Amino acid sequence: MTPTIKVNDAAPLRNVAAFMTLMNRMVDRDLDLPGLAVFYGRSGWGKTKAGMMAAVRHRAIYVECGKFTTAKDLMTLILEELGVENPRGSISRMLWQAIELMAAERRPLIVDEAHFIAVKGFVDLLREISDKATATVILIGEEKLPADLEAHERVHNRVLEWLPAVPCDASDFKLLAATRCRGLEIAPDLADSILQDTKGNTRRIVINLSKAQQAAQLKGVTRVDLAAFGGRDAIEREHNHRVRA
């Protein structure tokens, strides 16, 4: 479903800025070049928010895959976002309908949680859409996405840009705190501890900022330090994570 968020509502974090730049490059590329790009990184690093913001700005088609997404599901989602009511027909027929519409509308396609379909043969449908409609197609997924795509050579060798997401740094944290905790000061000791213990995971940082707001409301203060927060044991931490081989 096409996102309806307001672009200016989200903090301009590094991943957001990087994805916007990627989208601009892909949309403005020489059409003789491939139209596929991949944005990948660990869960919770803000990839989806970056994709949603870019989708709004560029009127992109935005679809999200799941563990049980099939080829028919994927084509149905894309056609629905292109305005087709109750898409029907064979996968091949739906594919050509999507290609015709995307070639006419010149809209980019963003496929989120693409790691769920990268291991399936029908991921090549996205390569066909990109090639035959000369459309920008950006896949967003977890850090294993590039490795999974290696098994599908026709897709892998058509990727023009590979963009790794990055964890939040101190500047990102300040932006998040400014937008999430208006009127509340996060003391340096608490900010440093949250950033370190979450390993820069955007989602967990936001959770901790919400907890800081709750602590401030309970104590009736406008500044929360590590002690007021409840110490480091109160911080929602990033768990150990290993990439699947």
N, C-alpha and C positions, 0 to 999 in steps of 0.2 A: 504494500500500500504506500502511495507517495506520501512522504512526511509532510506535516503541516507546522513544524516548529518555526519560530522566528529566528532568522540568522543572527540577529544582534543579541539574542537572549543568552547565547553560550559564550563562555570565555574563549578568546582566540588562542588556544593552546598550540604548542608546536605541531602536534599531529594534525590539528585542524588546518593550520596554515600550510603544512606540507601537502595535505590532500588537495586543498584548493589549488595550489600551484600545479600539482600533478594533473588535476582535471583540466586546468587551463591549457597546459601543454598538449594534452591528448586531444582536446577539442580543436585546438589551433594547428595541429600537426599537418604535415604534407599528407594528403590522402593516399599517396602511393606507399606510405608506411603502414605497418600493422596498427590495428586499433585497440589491441588488448593491453591492459595494465593490471598489476597485482599490488594490493596494499595488505600487508600481513604483519602479524605480531601477536603478543600474548593477550589472552582474555583480560578485559578490564582496562585496557590502555586507551580507550576512547575512540576506537576505529569507527564504530557505528555512528557515534555523534558526528564525527568528521564527515562520514559519508552522507548522513542526513542533511547536514548543512550545505554540502556541495550539491546535493540533489535539488534542494530548494532554489539555490542560486542559479543553477543551470537547467532547471525544469527537467531534470533527469528522471528516467523511469527507475524506480527503486523497488527491488524485490528481495525478500529474505528467504533463504533456504532452511531446511531442517533435516534432521537425521533421516527421515523417511520420505523426503522429497523425491518424486519420480520425474522422468522426462516429461510426462504429460502434465504433472503439477507445475513444473517450471515454465512450460510454454503457456499454460493457462494463466499463470500469474503475470507473465510478460504481456500477453494479449489484453488481459483485463486492465493493466496499467496504461495500455495504449488506447483504451476506450472501447474495446470489443466486449459486448454483452454476451454472456454465456458462450465462451469459445468452444467450438466443437470441431470434430474431424480427426483425422490421423495426425500423428506427431509431425510427419512430413508436411502435411497441408498447413498445420498451425505454424510450422517453422517458416514456410514461404510467406504466409500472411504477415508474420512478425517482421520478416525482412523487408517486405514491400512497405509496411507502415513506417518502419524505422528509417528507411531510405527516403521516404517522403517528408517525414517530420524532422529529421536531423537532430533527434534527441539522444543524449548519452544514456547508457544503461549501467546501473550499479547493482551488482549481485552480492548481497551480504551473506555472511556465514557460508561462503563458497567452499570451505573445507569439507562440508558435508557432501558435496557433489563432485569434488575434485577427484575422488577415488572411483567415480563411476564413469563409464564410457560416454554417457550422454553429455558430459561437460563440453564435448566437441560441438554441441549445438550452439554454444556461445561463440565459439570460433567462427562458425558458419555465419551467424548473424553479423558479427563484426566484419568479416571479409566481404560478404555479399551486399551488405547495406553500407559499407565503408563507415560503420558506426563505432563510436567510442564505447568500449565495454570494460568496466573496471570490476575486478573481483576483489572482495574483501574477505579475509579469513584469518585463522590463527596461524601461528608461526610455522606449522607443518605444511601449509598450503603450497609453497614452492616445490618442496620435495614430492608432494603428492602429484603435482602437475607434471613432474618429470616422466611419469609413466604414460603420459599422453603427449607424444612428441609433437603432433600437429598443433596442439594448443600451446605447449611450452615454447616452441620456437617462433610463435607469433606474438609473444609478449614483448612489447616495446619498452615498457618501464616496470621495474621492480622496486617498490617503495617499502622499506621496513618501518613500522611504527616504532616509536621510542617511548620510554617511561617518562613520567613527569619529572621535571627538575625543579629547582627552587623558584625560578621565574614562573613556571606553570602553577606551582602551588600558590604563589601570591595572587595570581589571577583567579584561581578557583576560590580562594578565601575571600577575595574582594567581591566576587559575584554571589557566592553562597552564604556569606556571613556578613552582610552589610550592617555596619554599626558595631561590629564586634572585632576586637583585636585578638589575633592569635599570637601569643608570645613566642619569641624565637625558640625557646627550649621545646615547646610543644610542636611547633612547625617542623623543626629538625627531626624530632622523634617520629612524628607521623610519616614524614617523607622517607626516613630510613627504614622504618618497620613495615611500611607498605611496599617498599621497593619501587616506588613511583607508580603504583597501580592507581589509575584515576578513579575507578569505581570505589576502591577502599578509602581513598583520600576523601571523597565526597561523603562517604558514610561517617568517617571520623569528624569531618567538619560539622555534620549534623549533630553528632554527639557533643561537640564543643558548644554548639548553640543551646542544646538542652541543659548542659552544665551551667552555662551563663544565666539562663532563665531561672534555674533552681537557686542559684547563689545570688541572683540580682546584681550581676557584674557586667561590665562591658569589655573586660579583658580576661582571657583564660590562658593560664600557663599550664605546665605539665602537672603540677600538684593539684590544681583545681580540676583538671580533667580526670584525675584519678590515677595518675602515674602511667608508666609504660604498659603495665598489665591491662589497662583499660583500652589500649589501642587495638583496633581491628587490623590484624596483620595480613600480609601476603603469605600464602602458604608456599612451601617448596614445590617446584614445578619442573617437570622434565619433559623434553620434547620426545614424542614418539619416534622411534627409529623407522 
